[in-house]
């Protein structure tokens, strides 16, 4: 059965896609929950407009991410953490800590899932952190200081 998805459905497709699903899945889950409508000639045209809107939103998100990452690349983000005498942290600095420091110091909202750390930061000093948002990536200098 062909349906037009009205919202993103994991494992099925994205909003505006016309997909083939089993009739049972459509009748029992997609249609009653308002996630899809049965595909007709009118919904095919609606699908095209949904895809255009999605592409425009994704392009705007990419542009915003490019500007934000370029701005953050010029700055140094400072994170304060408890540390011992040799410069080792008692805990670690995680992606969530970096995201909250970015929000506090720049006012920019960066999701912690967009911050890529190979492993948590466990020492005082400057560290290069990668931010990957909407297919755009860049590095930010994070300075960890004892506090």
N, CA, C and O atoms as a GROMACS GRO file, in nm:
protein
  588
    1UNK      N    1   0.084  -0.117   0.000
    1UNK     CA    2   0.000   0.000   0.000
    1UNK      C    3   0.090   0.124   0.000
    1UNK      O    4   0.186   0.132   0.077
    2UNK      N    5   0.058   0.220  -0.085
    2UNK     CA    6   0.136   0.342  -0.091
    2UNK      C    7   0.075   0.447   0.001
    2UNK      O    8  -0.045   0.472  -0.002
    3UNK      N    9   0.163   0.509   0.084
    3UNK     CA   10   0.119   0.613   0.176
    3UNK      C   11   0.213   0.732   0.166
    3UNK      O   12   0.331   0.717   0.132
    4UNK      N   13   0.161   0.849   0.197
    4UNK     CA   14   0.240   0.971   0.206
    4UNK      C   15   0.267   0.995   0.354
    4UNK      O   16   0.173   1.008   0.433
    5UNK      N   17   0.395   1.001   0.392
    5UNK     CA   18   0.430   1.021   0.532
    5UNK      C   19   0.412   1.168   0.570
    5UNK      O   20   0.461   1.257   0.500
    6UNK      N   21   0.341   1.192   0.679
    6UNK     CA   22   0.317   1.327   0.727
    6UNK      C   23   0.421   1.370   0.828
    6UNK      O   24   0.429   1.488   0.862
    7UNK      N   25   0.503   1.275   0.878
    7UNK     CA   26   0.614   1.306   0.968
    7UNK      C   27   0.719   1.198   0.951
    7UNK      O   28   0.693   1.094   0.891
    8UNK      N   29   0.837   1.221   1.004
    8UNK     CA   30   0.944   1.123   0.994
    8UNK      C   31   0.907   0.999   1.075
    8UNK      O   32   0.861   1.010   1.189
    9UNK      N   33   0.927   0.882   1.016
    9UNK     CA   34   0.899   0.755   1.083
    9UNK      C   35   1.025   0.670   1.071
    9UNK      O   36   1.070   0.640   0.960
   10UNK      N   37   1.082   0.632   1.185
   10UNK     CA   38   1.206   0.554   1.186
   10UNK      C   39   1.186   0.422   1.113
   10UNK      O   40   1.090   0.350   1.138
   11UNK      N   41   1.278   0.391   1.024
   11UNK     CA   42   1.273   0.265   0.951
   11UNK      C   43   1.179   0.265   0.832
   11UNK      O   44   1.173   0.167   0.758
   12UNK      N   45   1.103   0.374   0.812
   12UNK     CA   46   1.007   0.380   0.702
   12UNK      C   47   1.046   0.489   0.604
   12UNK      O   48   1.063   0.462   0.485
   13UNK      N   49   1.060   0.612   0.652
   13UNK     CA   50   1.095   0.723   0.564
   13UNK      C   51   1.081   0.856   0.633
   13UNK      O   52   1.052   0.863   0.752
   14UNK      N   53   1.102   0.962   0.554
   14UNK     CA   54   1.096   1.097   0.607
   14UNK      C   55   0.969   1.166   0.562
   14UNK      O   56   0.901   1.121   0.471
   15UNK      N   57   0.939   1.276   0.627
   15UNK     CA   58   0.818   1.354   0.600
   15UNK      C   59   0.814   1.391   0.451
   15UNK      O   60   0.913   1.441   0.397
   16UNK      N   61   0.701   1.368   0.387
   16UNK     CA   62   0.683   1.402   0.247
   16UNK      C   63   0.716   1.289   0.151
   16UNK      O   64   0.690   1.302   0.031
   17UNK      N   65   0.772   1.180   0.199
   17UNK     CA   66   0.803   1.066   0.112
   17UNK      C   67   0.679   0.982   0.086
   17UNK      O   68   0.595   0.965   0.174
   18UNK      N   69   0.670   0.930  -0.034
   18UNK     CA   70   0.566   0.833  -0.066
   18UNK      C   71   0.634   0.697  -0.064
   18UNK      O   72   0.726   0.671  -0.142
   19UNK      N   73   0.589   0.610   0.026
   19UNK     CA   74   0.655   0.482   0.047
   19UNK      C   75   0.553   0.368   0.036
   19UNK      O   76   0.433   0.387   0.056
   20UNK      N   77   0.604   0.252   0.004
   20UNK     CA   78   0.523   0.130   0.005
   20UNK      C   79   0.541   0.062   0.140
   20UNK      O   80   0.653   0.031   0.181
   21UNK      N   81   0.431   0.039   0.209
   21UNK     CA   82   0.433  -0.033   0.336
   21UNK      C   83   0.327  -0.141   0.331
   21UNK      O   84   0.237  -0.137   0.246
   22UNK      N   85   0.337  -0.235   0.421
   22UNK     CA   86   0.233  -0.339   0.424
   22UNK      C   87   0.101  -0.276   0.466
   22UNK      O   88   0.099  -0.179   0.542
   23UNK      N   89  -0.007  -0.330   0.417
   23UNK     CA   90  -0.138  -0.271   0.446
   23UNK      C   91  -0.169  -0.279   0.596
   23UNK      O   92  -0.235  -0.190   0.650
   24UNK      N   93  -0.123  -0.383   0.662
   24UNK     CA   94  -0.147  -0.396   0.806
   24UNK      C   95  -0.075  -0.287   0.884
   24UNK      O   96  -0.130  -0.229   0.977
   25UNK      N   97   0.049  -0.259   0.846
   25UNK     CA   98   0.126  -0.154   0.913
   25UNK      C   99   0.059  -0.018   0.892
   25UNK      O  100   0.052   0.064   0.984
   26UNK      N  101   0.011   0.005   0.772
   26UNK     CA  102  -0.057   0.131   0.742
   26UNK      C  103  -0.188   0.142   0.820
   26UNK      O  104  -0.213   0.244   0.885
   27UNK      N  105  -0.272   0.038   0.816
   27UNK     CA  106  -0.403   0.042   0.882
   27UNK      C  107  -0.392   0.047   1.034
   27UNK      O  108  -0.469   0.117   1.099
   28UNK      N  109  -0.296  -0.027   1.090
   28UNK     CA  110  -0.289  -0.041   1.236
   28UNK      C  111  -0.202   0.063   1.305
   28UNK      O  112  -0.221   0.089   1.424
   29UNK      N  113  -0.107   0.123   1.233
   29UNK     CA  114  -0.015   0.213   1.300
   29UNK      C  115  -0.007   0.351   1.235
   29UNK      O  116  -0.032   0.453   1.300
   30UNK      N  117   0.027   0.355   1.108
   30UNK     CA  118   0.053   0.483   1.043
   30UNK      C  119  -0.071   0.571   1.031
   30UNK      O  120  -0.068   0.688   1.068
   31UNK      N  121  -0.179   0.516   0.978
   31UNK     CA  122  -0.300   0.596   0.955
   31UNK      C  123  -0.369   0.638   1.086
   31UNK      O  124  -0.404   0.755   1.099
   32UNK      N  125  -0.390   0.547   1.182
   32UNK     CA  126  -0.458   0.589   1.306
   32UNK      C  127  -0.380   0.693   1.387
   32UNK      O  128  -0.441   0.775   1.455
   33UNK      N  129  -0.248   0.689   1.380
   33UNK     CA  130  -0.166   0.783   1.456
   33UNK      C  131  -0.139   0.913   1.381
   33UNK      O  132  -0.069   1.001   1.431
   34UNK      N  133  -0.194   0.926   1.261
   34UNK     CA  134  -0.178   1.048   1.185
   34UNK      C  135  -0.039   1.066   1.126
   34UNK      O  136  -0.001   1.177   1.089
   35UNK      N  137   0.036   0.957   1.117
   35UNK     CA  138   0.172   0.964   1.063
   35UNK      C  139   0.174   0.959   0.911
   35UNK      O  140   0.275   0.995   0.850
   36UNK      N  141   0.064   0.913   0.849
   36UNK     CA  142   0.060   0.899   0.704
   36UNK      C  143  -0.084   0.910   0.656
   36UNK      O  144  -0.179   0.896   0.733
   37UNK      N  145  -0.097   0.935   0.525
   37UNK     CA  146  -0.227   0.932   0.458
   37UNK      C  147  -0.211   0.846   0.333
   37UNK      O  148  -0.101   0.832   0.280
   38UNK      N  149  -0.321   0.789   0.287
   38UNK     CA  150  -0.317   0.705   0.168
   38UNK      C  151  -0.277   0.792   0.048
   38UNK      O  152  -0.329   0.903   0.031
   39UNK      N  153  -0.186   0.741  -0.034
   39UNK     CA  154  -0.134   0.818  -0.148
   39UNK      C  155  -0.236   0.820  -0.261
   39UNK      O  156  -0.282   0.716  -0.307
   40UNK      N  157  -0.270   0.942  -0.305
   40UNK     CA  158  -0.357   0.963  -0.421
   40UNK      C  159  -0.287   1.065  -0.511
   40UNK      O  160  -0.177   1.110  -0.480
   41UNK      N  161  -0.351   1.102  -0.622
   41UNK     CA  162  -0.291   1.200  -0.711
   41UNK      C  163  -0.270   1.334  -0.640
   41UNK      O  164  -0.168   1.400  -0.661
   42UNK      N  165  -0.364   1.374  -0.557
   42UNK     CA  166  -0.352   1.499  -0.483
   42UNK      C  167  -0.239   1.495  -0.381
   42UNK      O  168  -0.170   1.595  -0.360
   43UNK      N  169  -0.222   1.381  -0.318
   43UNK     CA  170  -0.116   1.371  -0.219
   43UNK      C  171   0.022   1.366  -0.283
   43UNK      O  172   0.121   1.402  -0.218
   44UNK      N  173   0.031   1.325  -0.408
   44UNK     CA  174   0.160   1.327  -0.478
   44UNK      C  175   0.206   1.472  -0.494
   44UNK      O  176   0.323   1.502  -0.474
   45UNK      N  177   0.115   1.561  -0.530
   45UNK     CA  178   0.149   1.704  -0.540
   45UNK      C  179   0.185   1.759  -0.402
   45UNK      O  180   0.277   1.840  -0.388
   46UNK      N  181   0.112   1.715  -0.301
   46UNK     CA  182   0.142   1.759  -0.164
   46UNK      C  183   0.280   1.709  -0.123
   46UNK      O  184   0.353   1.778  -0.052
   47UNK      N  185   0.316   1.590  -0.167
   47UNK     CA  186   0.447   1.534  -0.137
   47UNK      C  187   0.558   1.622  -0.192
   47UNK      O  188   0.659   1.645  -0.125
   48UNK      N  189   0.540   1.670  -0.313
   48UNK     CA  190   0.640   1.756  -0.374
   48UNK      C  191   0.659   1.885  -0.294
   48UNK      O  192   0.772   1.929  -0.274
   49UNK      N  193   0.550   1.943  -0.248
   49UNK     CA  194   0.563   2.067  -0.170
   49UNK      C  195   0.627   2.040  -0.034
   49UNK      O  196   0.703   2.124   0.015
   50UNK      N  197   0.598   1.925   0.026
   50UNK     CA  198   0.661   1.888   0.153
   50UNK      C  199   0.811   1.869   0.136
   50UNK      O  200   0.890   1.912   0.221
   51UNK      N  201   0.850   1.805   0.026
   51UNK     CA  202   0.993   1.783   0.001
   51UNK      C  203   1.065   1.916  -0.022
   51UNK      O  204   1.177   1.934   0.025
   52UNK      N  205   1.002   2.008  -0.095
   52UNK     CA  206   1.064   2.139  -0.118
   52UNK      C  207   1.083   2.212   0.013
   52UNK      O  208   1.188   2.271   0.038
   53UNK      N  209   0.982   2.210   0.098
   53UNK     CA  210   0.990   2.277   0.228
   53UNK      C  211   1.100   2.214   0.313
   53UNK      O  212   1.174   2.286   0.380
   54UNK      N  213   1.111   2.082   0.310
   54UNK     CA  214   1.214   2.013   0.387
   54UNK      C  215   1.352   2.049   0.336
   54UNK      O  216   1.443   2.073   0.416
   55UNK      N  217   1.370   2.055   0.203
   55UNK     CA  218   1.500   2.089   0.146
   55UNK      C  219   1.538   2.233   0.180
   55UNK      O  220   1.655   2.260   0.208
   56UNK      N  221   1.441   2.325   0.178
   56UNK     CA  222   1.471   2.463   0.213
   56UNK      C  223   1.511   2.475   0.360
   56UNK      O  224   1.601   2.551   0.394
   57UNK      N  225   1.443   2.400   0.446
   57UNK     CA  226   1.476   2.404   0.588
   57UNK      C  227   1.614   2.346   0.612
   57UNK      O  228   1.691   2.401   0.691
   58UNK      N  229   1.647   2.235   0.545
   58UNK     CA  230   1.779   2.174   0.561
   58UNK      C  231   1.888   2.268   0.511
   58UNK      O  232   1.995   2.276   0.572
   59UNK      N  233   1.864   2.339   0.401
   59UNK     CA  234   1.963   2.434   0.349
   59UNK      C  235   1.983   2.549   0.447
   59UNK      O  236   2.096   2.593   0.471
   60UNK      N  237   1.874   2.598   0.505
   60UNK     CA  238   1.885   2.705   0.604
   60UNK      C  239   1.959   2.657   0.728
   60UNK      O  240   2.040   2.731   0.785
   61UNK      N  241   1.932   2.534   0.772
   61UNK     CA  242   2.001   2.477   0.887
   61UNK      C  243   2.150   2.462   0.860
   61UNK      O  244   2.232   2.491   0.947
   62UNK      N  245   2.185   2.417   0.738
   62UNK     CA  246   2.327   2.404   0.702
   62UNK      C  247   2.397   2.540   0.703
   62UNK      O  248   2.510   2.552   0.750
   63UNK      N  249   2.330   2.641   0.650
   63UNK     CA  250   2.389   2.775   0.646
   63UNK      C  251   2.410   2.829   0.787
   63UNK      O  252   2.514   2.887   0.818
   64UNK      N  253   2.311   2.810   0.872
   64UNK     CA  254   2.321   2.854   1.011
   64UNK      C  255   2.434   2.781   1.082
   64UNK      O  256   2.511   2.841   1.156
   65UNK      N  257   2.445   2.649   1.058
   65UNK     CA  258   2.551   2.570   1.120
   65UNK      C  259   2.688   2.615   1.071
   65UNK      O  260   2.782   2.622   1.149
   66UNK      N  261   2.700   2.645   0.942
   66UNK     CA  262   2.828   2.692   0.887
   66UNK      C  263   2.870   2.822   0.954
   66UNK      O  264   2.986   2.836   0.993
   67UNK      N  265   2.778   2.916   0.968
   67UNK     CA  266   2.810   3.044   1.032
   67UNK      C  267   2.845   3.026   1.179
   67UNK      O  268   2.939   3.088   1.229
   68UNK      N  269   2.771   2.940   1.248
   68UNK     CA  270   2.796   2.916   1.390
   68UNK      C  271   2.932   2.851   1.412
   68UNK      O  272   3.007   2.892   1.500
   69UNK      N  273   2.964   2.750   1.332
   69UNK     CA  274   3.091   2.680   1.348
   69UNK      C  275   3.208   2.773   1.313
   69UNK      O  276   3.312   2.768   1.378
   70UNK      N  277   3.190   2.857   1.212
   70UNK     CA  278   3.295   2.953   1.178
   70UNK      C  279   3.316   3.052   1.293
   70UNK      O  280   3.430   3.087   1.324
   71UNK      N  281   3.208   3.097   1.354
   71UNK     CA  282   3.218   3.189   1.467
   71UNK      C  283   3.285   3.122   1.587
   71UNK      O  284   3.370   3.182   1.653
   72UNK      N  285   3.245   2.998   1.616
   72UNK     CA  286   3.304   2.927   1.731
   72UNK      C  287   3.451   2.894   1.707
   72UNK      O  288   3.529   2.887   1.802
   73UNK      N  289   3.490   2.874   1.582
   73UNK     CA  290   3.629   2.843   1.550
   73UNK      C  291   3.722   2.958   1.582
   73UNK      O  292   3.841   2.937   1.605
   74UNK      N  293   3.670   3.080   1.584
   74UNK     CA  294   3.751   3.198   1.614
   74UNK      C  295   3.763   3.222   1.765
   74UNK      O  296   3.848   3.300   1.808
   75UNK      N  297   3.681   3.157   1.842
   75UNK     CA  298   3.677   3.180   1.987
   75UNK      C  299   3.746   3.067   2.062
   75UNK      O  300   3.773   2.959   2.009
   76UNK      N  301   3.771   3.095   2.188
   76UNK     CA  302   3.823   2.993   2.278
   76UNK      C  303   3.720   2.977   2.390
   76UNK      O  304   3.685   3.074   2.458
   77UNK      N  305   3.673   2.856   2.408
   77UNK     CA  306   3.573   2.827   2.510
   77UNK      C  307   3.645   2.780   2.635
   77UNK      O  308   3.730   2.691   2.628
   78UNK      N  309   3.612   2.838   2.749
   78UNK     CA  310   3.677   2.803   2.875
   78UNK      C  311   3.582   2.720   2.961
   78UNK      O  312   3.467   2.757   2.983
   79UNK      N  313   3.633   2.607   3.009
   79UNK     CA  314   3.557   2.519   3.098
   79UNK      C  315   3.635   2.507   3.228
   79UNK      O  316   3.755   2.477   3.226
   80UNK      N  317   3.570   2.530   3.339
   80UNK     CA  318   3.634   2.519   3.470
   80UNK      C  319   3.598   2.384   3.532
   80UNK      O  320   3.482   2.345   3.534
   81UNK      N  321   3.700   2.314   3.581
   81UNK     CA  322   3.678   2.183   3.642
   81UNK      C  323   3.774   2.166   3.760
   81UNK      O  324   3.879   2.230   3.764
   82UNK      N  325   3.739   2.082   3.853
   82UNK     CA  326   3.826   2.054   3.968
   82UNK      C  327   3.942   1.967   3.921
   82UNK      O  328   3.922   1.869   3.849
   83UNK      N  329   4.063   2.004   3.964
   83UNK     CA  330   4.182   1.930   3.921
   83UNK      C  331   4.279   1.915   4.036
   83UNK      O  332   4.277   1.991   4.133
   84UNK      N  333   4.364   1.815   4.023
   84UNK     CA  334   4.469   1.791   4.122
   84UNK      C  335   4.591   1.877   4.092
   84UNK      O  336   4.589   1.960   4.001
   85UNK      N  337   4.698   1.855   4.169
   85UNK     CA  338   4.820   1.934   4.154
   85UNK      C  339   4.890   1.911   4.021
   85UNK      O  340   4.950   2.004   3.967
   86UNK      N  341   4.884   1.791   3.967
   86UNK     CA  342   4.954   1.760   3.842
   86UNK      C  343   4.874   1.797   3.718
   86UNK      O  344   4.921   1.774   3.606
   87UNK      N  345   4.757   1.853   3.733
   87UNK     CA  346   4.678   1.894   3.618
   87UNK      C  347   4.578   1.791   3.572
   87UNK      O  348   4.509   1.812   3.471
   88UNK      N  349   4.567   1.679   3.643
   88UNK     CA  350   4.465   1.579   3.608
   88UNK      C  351   4.334   1.618   3.674
   88UNK      O  352   4.331   1.659   3.790
   89UNK      N  353   4.227   1.605   3.600
   89UNK     CA  354   4.095   1.638   3.653
   89UNK      C  355   4.047   1.527   3.746
   89UNK      O  356   4.080   1.410   3.726
   90UNK      N  357   3.969   1.565   3.846
   90UNK     CA  358   3.910   1.465   3.934
   90UNK      C  359   3.802   1.386   3.862
   90UNK      O  360   3.784   1.267   3.888
   91UNK      N  361   3.734   1.450   3.773
   91UNK     CA  362   3.634   1.383   3.690
   91UNK      C  363   3.678   1.395   3.546
   91UNK      O  364   3.793   1.366   3.513
   92UNK      N  365   3.588   1.437   3.462
   92UNK     CA  366   3.622   1.461   3.322
   92UNK      C  367   3.528   1.567   3.266
   92UNK      O  368   3.423   1.596   3.323
   93UNK      N  369   3.567   1.624   3.153
   93UNK     CA  370   3.484   1.721   3.083
   93UNK      C  371   3.419   1.646   2.968
   93UNK      O  372   3.487   1.593   2.880
   94UNK      N  373   3.286   1.643   2.968
   94UNK     CA  374   3.212   1.569   2.866
   94UNK      C  375   3.157   1.665   2.760
   94UNK      O  376   3.173   1.786   2.770
   95UNK      N  377   3.093   1.608   2.661
   95UNK     CA  378   3.032   1.689   2.555
   95UNK      C  379   2.923   1.780   2.612
   95UNK      O  380   2.905   1.892   2.564
   96UNK      N  381   2.850   1.733   2.712
   96UNK     CA  382   2.746   1.815   2.774
   96UNK      C  383   2.807   1.937   2.843
   96UNK      O  384   2.750   2.045   2.840
   97UNK      N  385   2.923   1.918   2.907
   97UNK     CA  386   2.991   2.031   2.971
   97UNK      C  387   3.036   2.134   2.869
   97UNK      O  388   3.023   2.254   2.892
   98UNK      N  389   3.089   2.087   2.756
   98UNK     CA  390   3.132   2.178   2.649
   98UNK      C  391   3.012   2.252   2.592
   98UNK      O  392   3.019   2.372   2.566
   99UNK      N  393   2.900   2.181   2.571
   99UNK     CA  394   2.780   2.244   2.516
   99UNK      C  395   2.727   2.352   2.610
   99UNK      O  396   2.686   2.459   2.564
  100UNK      N  397   2.726   2.326   2.741
  100UNK     CA  398   2.677   2.427   2.835
  100UNK      C  399   2.773   2.544   2.844
  100UNK      O  400   2.729   2.658   2.863
  101UNK      N  401   2.903   2.521   2.830
  101UNK     CA  402   3.000   2.631   2.830
  101UNK      C  403   2.983   2.718   2.705
  101UNK      O  404   2.993   2.840   2.714
  102UNK      N  405   2.958   2.656   2.591
  102UNK     CA  406   2.935   2.731   2.467
  102UNK      C  407   2.810   2.817   2.483
  102UNK      O  408   2.809   2.934   2.444
  103UNK      N  409   2.705   2.760   2.539
  103UNK     CA  410   2.580   2.834   2.557
  103UNK      C  411   2.601   2.951   2.654
  103UNK      O  412   2.547   3.060   2.632
  104UNK      N  413   2.677   2.930   2.762
  104UNK     CA  414   2.698   3.035   2.861
  104UNK      C  415   2.786   3.148   2.808
  104UNK      O  416   2.763   3.264   2.839
  105UNK      N  417   2.888   3.114   2.727
  105UNK     CA  418   2.985   3.214   2.684
  105UNK      C  419   2.949   3.282   2.553
  105UNK      O  420   2.991   3.395   2.529
  106UNK      N  421   2.871   3.216   2.468
  106UNK     CA  422   2.840   3.276   2.338
  106UNK      C  423   2.690   3.297   2.317
  106UNK      O  424   2.650   3.375   2.231
  107UNK      N  425   2.608   3.229   2.394
  107UNK     CA  426   2.464   3.237   2.375
  107UNK      C  427   2.414   3.147   2.264
  107UNK      O  428   2.294   3.142   2.236
  108UNK      N  429   2.505   3.074   2.200
  108UNK     CA  430   2.468   2.983   2.090
  108UNK      C  431   2.427   2.848   2.148
  108UNK      O  432   2.487   2.800   2.244
  109UNK      N  433   2.327   2.789   2.089
  109UNK     CA  434   2.279   2.659   2.134
  109UNK      C  435   2.338   2.549   2.046
  109UNK      O  436   2.310   2.542   1.927
  110UNK      N  437   2.420   2.463   2.108
  110UNK     CA  438   2.480   2.350   2.038
  110UNK      C  439   2.439   2.224   2.112
  110UNK      O  440   2.461   2.212   2.233
  111UNK      N  441   2.379   2.131   2.041
  111UNK     CA  442   2.338   2.004   2.101
  111UNK      C  443   2.460   1.924   2.141
  111UNK      O  444   2.558   1.920   2.067
  112UNK      N  445   2.455   1.860   2.256
  112UNK     CA  446   2.570   1.782   2.303
  112UNK      C  447   2.603   1.667   2.208
  112UNK      O  448   2.718   1.622   2.203
  113UNK      N  449   2.504   1.619   2.134
  113UNK     CA  450   2.527   1.510   2.040
  113UNK      C  451   2.606   1.556   1.918
  113UNK      O  452   2.662   1.474   1.845
  114UNK      N  453   2.610   1.688   1.894
  114UNK     CA  454   2.684   1.742   1.781
  114UNK      C  455   2.832   1.757   1.815
  114UNK      O  456   2.915   1.775   1.725
  115UNK      N  457   2.867   1.750   1.943
  115UNK     CA  458   3.005   1.766   1.987
  115UNK      C  459   3.071   1.629   1.989
  115UNK      O  460   3.025   1.538   2.058
  116UNK      N  461   3.178   1.616   1.911
  116UNK     CA  462   3.245   1.487   1.896
  116UNK      C  463   3.372   1.487   1.980
  116UNK      O  464   3.468   1.558   1.950
  117UNK      N  465   3.372   1.405   2.084
  117UNK     CA  466   3.491   1.384   2.166
  117UNK      C  467   3.533   1.239   2.149
  117UNK      O  468   3.451   1.148   2.165
  118UNK      N  469   3.660   1.216   2.116
  118UNK     CA  470   3.707   1.079   2.106
  118UNK      C  471   3.695   1.009   2.241
  118UNK      O  472   3.654   0.894   2.250
  119UNK      N  473   3.732   1.082   2.342
  119UNK     CA  474   3.718   1.036   2.480
  119UNK      C  475   3.702   1.160   2.566
  119UNK      O  476   3.740   1.269   2.524
  120UNK      N  477   3.646   1.147   2.685
  120UNK     CA  478   3.627   1.265   2.770
  120UNK      C  479   3.762   1.332   2.802
  120UNK      O  480   3.865   1.265   2.812
  121UNK      N  481   3.760   1.462   2.818
  121UNK     CA  482   3.881   1.538   2.848
  121UNK      C  483   3.913   1.519   2.996
  121UNK      O  484   3.828   1.544   3.081
  122UNK      N  485   4.035   1.476   3.026
  122UNK     CA  486   4.072   1.445   3.164
  122UNK      C  487   4.191   1.525   3.215
  122UNK      O  488   4.244   1.495   3.322
  123UNK      N  489   4.236   1.626   3.139
  123UNK     CA  490   4.350   1.704   3.184
  123UNK      C  491   4.327   1.852   3.158
  123UNK      O  492   4.248   1.891   3.072
  124UNK      N  493   4.399   1.934   3.235
  124UNK     CA  494   4.392   2.079   3.220
  124UNK      C  495   4.471   2.117   3.094
  124UNK      O  496   4.572   2.053   3.062
  125UNK      N  497   4.427   2.219   3.024
  125UNK     CA  498   4.498   2.268   2.907
  125UNK      C  499   4.402   2.293   2.792
  125UNK      O  500   4.280   2.290   2.808
  126UNK      N  501   4.461   2.318   2.673
  126UNK     CA  502   4.380   2.343   2.554
  126UNK      C  503   4.359   2.213   2.478
  126UNK      O  504   4.451   2.133   2.460
  127UNK      N  505   4.236   2.195   2.432
  127UNK     CA  506   4.199   2.074   2.358
  127UNK      C  507   4.119   2.116   2.236
  127UNK      O  508   4.042   2.212   2.241
  128UNK      N  509   4.138   2.044   2.125
  128UNK     CA  510   4.061   2.068   2.003
  128UNK      C  511   3.941   1.974   2.004
  128UNK      O  512   3.955   1.853   2.018
  129UNK      N  513   3.823   2.033   1.990
  129UNK     CA  514   3.698   1.958   1.993
  129UNK      C  515   3.628   1.977   1.858
  129UNK      O  516   3.621   2.089   1.807
  130UNK      N  517   3.577   1.869   1.800
  130UNK     CA  518   3.507   1.875   1.673
  130UNK      C  519   3.358   1.891   1.696
  130UNK      O  520   3.299   1.824   1.781
  131UNK      N  521   3.298   1.980   1.619
  131UNK     CA  522   3.153   1.999   1.622
  131UNK      C  523   3.101   1.961   1.485
  131UNK      O  524   3.149   2.012   1.384
  132UNK      N  525   3.001   1.871   1.480
  132UNK     CA  526   2.943   1.824   1.355
  132UNK      C  527   2.793   1.847   1.360
  132UNK      O  528   2.720   1.774   1.428
  133UNK      N  529   2.746   1.951   1.287
  133UNK     CA  530   2.605   1.986   1.286
  133UNK      C  531   2.555   1.992   1.143
  133UNK      O  532   2.615   2.060   1.060
  134UNK      N  533   2.448   1.922   1.112
  134UNK     CA  534   2.381   1.929   0.981
  134UNK      C  535   2.478   1.906   0.865
  134UNK      O  536   2.468   1.971   0.762
  135UNK      N  537   2.571   1.814   0.883
  135UNK     CA  538   2.666   1.782   0.777
  135UNK      C  539   2.782   1.878   0.766
  135UNK      O  540   2.866   1.863   0.677
  136UNK      N  541   2.791   1.977   0.853
  136UNK     CA  542   2.901   2.073   0.855
  136UNK      C  543   2.982   2.047   0.981
  136UNK      O  544   2.927   2.035   1.090
  137UNK      N  545   3.116   2.038   0.966
  137UNK     CA  546   3.198   2.014   1.084
  137UNK      C  547   3.310   2.115   1.092
  137UNK      O  548   3.353   2.169   0.990
  138UNK      N  549   3.357   2.138   1.211
  138UNK     CA  550   3.468   2.230   1.237
  138UNK      C  551   3.522   2.203   1.374
  138UNK      O  552   3.466   2.125   1.451
  139UNK      N  553   3.634   2.269   1.407
  139UNK     CA  554   3.696   2.247   1.536
  139UNK      C  555   3.686   2.373   1.620
  139UNK      O  556   3.684   2.484   1.568
  140UNK      N  557   3.679   2.352   1.750
  140UNK     CA  558   3.670   2.458   1.848
  140UNK      C  559   3.778   2.432   1.952
  140UNK      O  560   3.800   2.318   1.993
  141UNK      N  561   3.846   2.538   1.995
  141UNK     CA  562   3.945   2.525   2.101
  141UNK      C  563   3.877   2.537   2.235
  141UNK      O  564   3.810   2.637   2.264
  142UNK      N  565   3.893   2.435   2.318
  142UNK     CA  566   3.836   2.434   2.452
  142UNK      C  567   3.951   2.439   2.551
  142UNK      O  568   4.039   2.353   2.550
  143UNK      N  569   3.950   2.538   2.636
  143UNK     CA  570   4.053   2.554   2.738
  143UNK      C  571   3.995   2.509   2.871
  143UNK      O  572   3.898   2.566   2.922
  144UNK      N  573   4.056   2.405   2.928
  144UNK     CA  574   4.012   2.352   3.057
  144UNK      C  575   4.104   2.410   3.163
  144UNK      O  576   4.226   2.394   3.156
  145UNK      N  577   4.046   2.478   3.262
  145UNK     CA  578   4.123   2.539   3.369
  145UNK      C  579   4.079   2.479   3.503
  145UNK      O  580   3.964   2.440   3.520
  146UNK      N  581   4.174   2.474   3.597
  146UNK     CA  582   4.144   2.422   3.731
  146UNK      C  583   4.066   2.527   3.808
  146UNK      O  584   4.096   2.646   3.803
  147UNK      N  585   3.966   2.480   3.880
  147UNK     CA  586   3.884   2.577   3.953
  147UNK      C  587   3.836   2.532   4.083
  147UNK      O  588   3.766   2.606   4.152
   0.00000   0.00000   0.00000
